[in-house]
Amino acid sequence: MAVRYRLGQFFTAVGARVAPTERMLVVGLLGPGELLLFERMSRFDQRHCLDVYHTLVRGGHTDPLLLRAALIHDCGKVADDGRRIPLVYYGVFVILQRFAPGIYRQAASSGRGLLWPFAVHAAHAERSAWLAAAAGSPPDLVDILHDYGAQRMNSRTVALQWADEQN
């Protein structure tokens, strides 16, 4: 079942699209700096963040800061120089984290050459919170991202985790 789920995720990512109405939604919800963070993400990460947002809305969540956090929670998956993690690496991350976590951690700690995506991926939650703060996000939104990355459970991070795990 996990293999089928992951293959489905891969094919969804390959065909990821953001509808014009969704782009307008994002423009209307995010602050200017946050919008730049959203725009820097790969199309498949944008799609994922939108899917997390839509899952929260369908689940009855209306907290505007939580919904904005959902839209940028993976913005840290972009390197400081603007490089996006290539899609093929995501499969490698999943396999190594599951079957060889020590190798994943070693690759992430090196982060040089072809291993740069490991370092960015391993630190993306912390990076997302830091980037949101630098982009002028409200402190409460930054706290949501920081707490989510640190796995500190509260009503907002539980909701974000619930929606993230479904997408």
N, C-alpha and C positions, 0 to 999 in steps of 0.2 A: 504494500500500500504506500509506503513512504517513497519508493522509487517512482511509482505512478504519479504521486503528488508532486514530486520534484520535477519530473519531466513536464507535467502540466505547467508548473511555474516557469520553466525554461521557455516553452513555446509561447506562453503568455507574454513573457519578457521580449522575445524576438519580435512579436507583432504589436508591441506596445504603442498605443496611440493616445493622444490627449485631444478630446473634442474641443472645438471652438467655444462651446458653452462652458466647458470645464475651465478652459483658460480664462474666460471672463470671470468665473467664480473665484479662481485663485487671485486674479488681479483685484477683485473686490474685497477679498478677505485679508490678504497679507499686506503688511507695511512695505514700503519701497525696498528696504534692505532685505527683508524676508523674501520678497519677490525675486530679487537677484539670486538669492540662495536657491530658490526653487528652479529658476531658469538655468542655473549652472549644472543641476543634476542631469544624469542621463535620462533619456525618455523612459526607460523601463523603471528607474527609481521614481520619476515623477508619477508614472502610472500607479506604482505601488503605493506611494504616499496618498494619491487621490483615492485609491481603493480603501485604504485605511480610514481616510476621512469619511467616505460614503458609508462604510461599515458602522462607524460611530454614529452618524446621522440616523441610519436605519435602526440603530440600537436605542434611539431616543436621546442621545447626548446632544446638548445644546450649548455647553460651555464654550464660548468663543475662543478662549485661550487654548483649550484642549484641541479644538478643531484646527486652529492655526498650527499648533505643535505637530499635529498629525501630518500636515502638509509639508513640513520641513524636517521631520524627525530623522531623515536619512541624508540630510545635506552634507554631513561630514564625510560622506563617501566620495567626495571630490578632493583631490590633492590640492595643496596650497598653490601649485602652479596651474591649476585648472584641469589637470588630467582626470578623467573619469575611469573608474575601475571597469575594465573590459568584461563583458558578460561571461565569457568562458571561465574567468576566475571564480565566479560564484559557485559553480559546481565543484571546483577544487576545494573551496572553503568548506562547503558542506561535508564533503567526503573526509577531509582531514580533521575537521572539528569532531566528527563522529567517531572515526576509526583511528586517528593518529593525532590527538590534540597536542602532543609535545612537538611534533613537526610543524603544526600550524603556528604554535607560539614561537618556535625558533625562527620560522620564516618571517613572522611579524616583527620580531625583535631585530632582525637583520634589516629588512626593508630596503635593501639596495638592489639595483639592477632590476631584473625581472620580478623581484620580490616586493617592490614598492607597494603593489596593491594590498599585500598582506598587512603591512604596517598601517595603511589608511583604513582598511576594513576593521582591523582589531581595535583601532582608536576612534571609530566613526561616531559612537554615541557621545563620547566626551567632546569630540570635535564639533558635533552638531550643536551642542549647548554653547560652546565657546563662540562658534560662528554666529549663532543667533544673538548672543550678547553683543558681539562686535557689530552686527547689522542693526542694532537699535531695538531689538525685541524687548517687550516689557519684562521686568525681572521675574514675574510669576510664570511667564511662558518659558523663560530660560530655566527656571527651577523645574518645570515639568520635564524638560529634556534632560537636565542634569540628573534628576531623581530617577528617570526611566533608565538612563544609561548605568547608573549606580545600583539599579534594581532595588530602590527604596520604594516600597509599596504604599501608595495612598490612593484615594479614589480616582485621581486623574491617571496615575501611572498604571493602575489595574485596568482601567478602561482602554488606555493606549495599548497595553500589552495584549488584551483580549482582541482588539481589532487588528493589531499587527500580526498576531499568530494566525488569523484567518486569511491573511493575504500574503 
